[in-house]
Amino acid sequence: MLGRQHRKGRKAMMEGHIEQHWRELTARSPEWSGAEEAFAAAVRLLTRCARAGGKILLCGNGGSAADAEHIAGELMKGFLLPRPLPESWLRRAEERFPGHGGALRALQAGIAAVTLVSGVALPTAFANDADGELIFAQQVYALARPGDVLWAISTSGQSANVNHALRVARLLDCPTLGLSGRDGGEMAPLLDVELRAPASSTQRIQELHLPMYHALCAGVEASLFSPRPEGSRDESDKTT
């Protein structure tokens, strides 16, 4: 009974955070006002993945690759909220490594997020030896496990390397989330949750993507790290 009540309370808090960050997003960027359902679904999807100990994989090309890196930075460290590590972990660090526990207190709880756009050796090797359109798909195949989320970004929805990665994610039972634009392109039917910027020019789509992914990151962070009533936190709430 207590476990069920805890889950209900946690869900209610998450829905409150979703509503708050949705209102803030649409106040700043009213162009997104038609995406409320998809926004809520995306926050729930990412939060569920993080709570289960999964990871979020990110990919895109050009400016979208830069956005993927930006998103990973907001997820892997504190964004808007403090993310202190558990005192039990910090005590164990001091016991095992005396004199270094104080330094390790600067660490922050993170949401596991991996960009597939970083590095040079692997993508160039795979492009040279196999097929450049599969540089993201190869990494998804090697890294993803069922329940992980692939978050793809494409202003056109026509990026072959992104879409191949989404196909592989589907084959691995990984939910897919996408930031898109225009008509969604070939990417749209490959997504479990699509957030389509209501614009047609590449630069305007990119400008709309930024406030959306900031709101998503804030909503997920609040769902995972906002203070809870005394005694309501348990081991299942921990992220990396």
Beta strands, then each sheet from edge to edge (+ up, - down):
strand 1: 56-59
strand 2: 113-115
strand 3: 149-153
strand 4: 176-180
strand 5: 193-196
sheet 1: 2+ 1+ 3+ 4+ 5+
end
